[in-house]
Amino acid sequence: EAGEVQFEIVGKDGKLTVYVTNHGAPVNTAGASGKLTALAGAAKSEFDLKPAGDNRLQGQGSVAAGAKLLINVQWPGRKPLQARAVMY
């Protein structure tokens, strides 16, 4: 959760998809940009996130279970939002 939105991060088939909602209601990601940073032990990976329709941001890559995640998302003209999670 980051401010007024919640992020759900799903890794599948070499893609990382971030679903953005506000208390269950989809949040339009048009114009948004983001970065997902994954820390797994000493390894650090960064993934660029781009709008993928509706309430989704998407990047290429995969993240190991147990990795610590930091997500940064920004819409034009708004403060950046940041959240932390652990990949399951």
N, C-alpha and C positions, 0 to 999 in steps of 0.2 A: 504494500500500500504506500502511495506517495501523494500526500495532499488530498486532492479530490478524486483521484483515480486509483484503481487497483490493476496490477499487472499479473497475468498468468503466463508463465513461460513454458513452452512445450517444445521438446526436441524430438524430431522424427525424420527419418530418411535423409539425413544430412542437412536439414533445415531447422532453424530456430524460429519459432513463431511466438510472438508476444500478443496476447489478447488484452485489450484495454477496455475497462468498464468503470462506471461510476455507480456503485451500489447495485450492480447487476445490469444496468442499462449500458449498451454499447456506446463507446466514445469514438467518434470519427477520427481516424489517424491521417487524413489527407493533409499534406504539408508538414507533417511531423518528421523528425529524424531522431535517431538514437544510437546508443552504443551499449553493448552488453560485454562486461568484463567477467571472465571466469578464472578463479584461482583454485587450482587443484594441486595441493602440496606446494612445491616450488615453481610449478608451471603456471604461467599467466597467458591467457588467450583473450583477444579482443575481436568483437564481431560488430560490424556496422549493421544498423537496422533501418529499413526503409518501409514506407507504407505499402501494404499488400492488400488493400481493399477493406471496406467496412471498418472494423475496429481492430485491424491486425497490423503489426509491424513484423518484418521478416528479414532474416539474415542467413547466410550460408555457414554451415559448420555443425559441430556436435560438441556436447559437454558431458563429461563423465559424471555419473551419480556421485553425490557427496561434494561436488565442487561448490565453492562459495561464489555467489553471483552478485554483481553490482550493475544495475541498469540505470541509464541516464536517458531521458526522453525530453525533447523540446518541441513545442509548437511555435510558429512565428509570432513574435510580439508577446510571448509569455515567459515567465520564469521557468528554468529547467526543473524537471522533477527527477528525483532519485529514490531508488528503493534497493533493498538487499534481500537476498533469498538464498536458499540452498537447493541444489538440483537433486531431485529424487528419482 
